[in-house]
Amino acid sequence: MSDTIIAYKGFSADWTCRGFQYKVGETYTHDGAVSLCNSGFHACESPLNIWDFYPPVDGNVAAEVELGGVSGQTESDTKRVGKTITIKAALTIPMLIAAQIEWTFKGEKTRKDEAVQAASGHYSKLAA
């Protein structure tokens, strides 16, 4: 498990998710083991990935969160699971889109940096 990550979470209009009530500014701890798609607190690294679970209809809301005790488990999307979750701030749709743009460019920079590292140095195996 890693320490903490900033992620994004969708909720129903009343700030519930799967029957659990959340509140902005609060931290919650899962009692028990965490398992992706089974138990623990779930959120997405990619901001707009939350719309797969809580689309922007029917008053659904979104928040930036901090996941702690994050499992290394992943699937084909950016959903992650952690032992703790702090609801940092409510996000409007424009804020969520801006966060997606920032997340996308941050990821692109990371991929470029990794490519440069793989293509440089005395022991590089990359055929360029």
N, C-alpha and C positions, 0 to 999 in steps of 0.2 A: 504494500500500500504506500502511496505517496503522501506527502504532507497535505497541502491544500491546493485547490485550483479555483480560478474564477470561472463560473459557468452561468448558464441561463436556464430558467425554468418557467413553464407555463402553468397556469392555474385556471380553474373555473372563476366566474365573476365574483364569487364570494370568498376567494382566496383559499379554496380547498383543492386538494389533489388526492384522488382515490379515497375520499372520506376523511382525510387528515386536514385539520385547520391550521393555516399558516398566518403569520403577521409580519409585515415589514419591520425590520430591526431586531427580530428575535432569532435565537439560535436553538436548534433542536438536535437531539442525539438519539440515534437508533439503538435500541436495546437488542443486542444479538449480532449475529454474523451478517455481513453484507454480501449480496449476490446480484449481479446485473440482471434486471428484469424480474427479480424475485423479492428481494428484501433490501432495505436501506433507503437512503434518500437519493433520488435520481435527478439529474439535470444534464443539459447538453453543452458541449464546448462551443459548438457553432450556434450563434444566437437564433438564426432562423430555423434551425433544426427542431426547435420547440413546437413549431407549427404542425409538425407531423403528429403531435400528441394533443396540442391545444391550439387549433387554428384561430386566427383573429376574427372570430364570429361569436355571437351570443354573449358578448360581454367578457369573454376570456381575457385574462390579464397576464402580464409577463414581468419577470424580475431578474435582476442580476443577483447571483448568489455566490457564496463561497462554500465549496464542498471540502470537508476535512476527512482524513482517513480514507482517501480515494483508492478504490480497488484498481488493479491493473487490467481488469476485464474490459474488453471492447467487442463490439460487433461491427456491422457495416456502416452504422451511423456514428454520431459523436456523443451518444448518450453514455454517461458515466454514473457510477454509484459511489456514495460515500457514507461514512459513519455519522458525520455531522453536517448540518446545513445551516447557514446564516443567510437570511433574506436581506440582502444589502439595500436594494432600491427598486421601486416600481419603475417600469420602463414603458414609455409610449411606443407606438409603432415606429415613428421616425427615429426614436432613440435606439430601438432594436435594430433597425436597418443600418444606422450609423455604426452600431457595435459589430454588425455582420461585416461591413466594409472594412473596419479596423481589423477584425479577426482574420479576414481573408488576406489582407495585405501583410499582416504579421506572419501568417503561415507561408505566404509566398516568399517573404524575406528569409524565413528559416530554411525553406527548401533550397533557395539559391545559396545560402551560406553553407549548407550541407553539401551541395554539389561542388562548390569551390573547394571545400575541404577534401572531398573525395578525389578531386582532379589535381590536387597539389601535394607537394611533399615528396620525399625521397622514395617512399614505398607505395606510391599511388598505383593502383591496378586499373584505373579507368582508362579505356582506350578513347582518346579524343581525336 
